[in-house]
Amino acid sequence: MTELEKLQASCFLEIGGCDNLKKLDALKNSIFGKGGKIVELMKELRNLNNEQKRKLGSEINLLKSGILGKLNSKFHELEMKELEQKLLSEFVDVALPPRPEHCGKIHPLTKVEEEVVDILSSYGFVFADGPDIEGEHLNFTALNMPNHHPARTMHDTFYVHRPADDNGRKLLRTHTSPVQIRAMLAHKPPLRVFSIGRVYRSDYDATHTPMFSQIEGLIVEKNVGFSHLKWILADFLKKFFEVKDLKMRFRPSFFPFTEPSAEVDINYKVEGGKIIFGEGEEWLEICGCGIVHPVVLGHGKVDAGRYQGLAFGFGLERLASLKYGIPDLRGYFEADERWIDTFGFSHAIR
Ligand code: PHE
C-alpha cells in the first residue's frame, strides 16, 4: 500500500467512525485545514522535479476528491440523523389533555354569554350588532329621549371627540337599546333579535363600573303583548338559573322607549351565606322590559298600527354574579389572575 493509499484508508476509517457533526467538522479541518494532512502532503511537492510533481499532484487531487466525497456523504447522513432526533424530541402530541397548570380559564362573562345565547337562540332570536361608539340620535333621540329629555341625565354619558354626523354627536353607547333601532331599520318585521355588548356610563363603585355589558332582546311581530314577554322572561330565567320553581314579580317602572315598562324581580333566600333562587320571599331586581313605544317603532320605520314590539334588557355581569356568586363587580375588569383563577371556568366543563 502506498503512503497515499494508507492516508486515504485512515481518513475513510476516521470519517466512517464519526458520530456527530461537530466531530466531523473538526476532522475535516484536520485533513484540509491549515497544518492538515493534505497541506503537509503538498509541502513534499516542493522537493520534487516537474515530472514527479505532476504525478504526485494528480494523485493528491484524486485523494482530495475521494476524501471530500466521503466527507460530504457523511455530513449529509449526520445532518439527517440530527434532524430526525430533533423532530422526535420536539414532537407534540396535540391529542394529549392540557396540563391544568398551563391552562387558562374561561371568563365568567364568556360563560354566561354562551348560556344566554343558547337559551335565546332556542326561541328563534338571532344576533344583531351595533357599534360601541354610537350617535346621540340612535342612543337617545330615536329611543324617545329628545334633546333635554331628563332621562338623558340618568345615563352619565361619555362623549367622544369625533365629528358629529346625521346620527348626532358621538358618544360611547350607554345601553344596547340603540341596536333595537338599527335592527328595525335593517330588517322588516317580523323580527326576533338579541344583542350583546359593552356599554359605558361614567360611574364607579362596588356595584357600578364605567364599562359593563348588556344583553337586549327585541321582538317585533303582529299580535304580541305583555303575556308573551312575561312567558319568555319566565322561561328564560328558569332555564338560566336552572330553577324550575323560580318566582317572578313585575314592578311598574319607567323607560322612555317602552310603555308600559316594568322591572322584573326574582325570589331568593340566603342560607349559610349562599343565595338560593326560587326559595324564600326576598326579591332581587334582574331586568328591565316593556312594550316598545310607538314613537320608537316609528323611528325604526315600523308601522305601529300593525306591529307591536317587546323588549327586555339584562346586565350581563349581574347575571353572572348572581348565578356564580361573584361579589365585586370591579373584579370583572381588573385582569387579576387570582380573580380569574377563582371565578373562571375550566375548559373541561364548558
Ligand atoms: N336600556 C335599558 C337600560 O339600559 C334596559 C331596557 C332594555 C329596558 C329594553 C327596557 C327594554 O337601563
Boltz pocket constraint, residues with backbone or C-beta under 6 A from the ligand:
constraints:
  - pocket:
      binder: B
      contacts: [[A, 174], [A, 175], [A, 176], [A, 177], [A, 216], [A, 217], [A, 255], [A, 258], [A, 262], [A, 288], [A, 289], [A, 290], [A, 311], [A, 312], [A, 313], [A, 314]]
      max_distance: 6.0
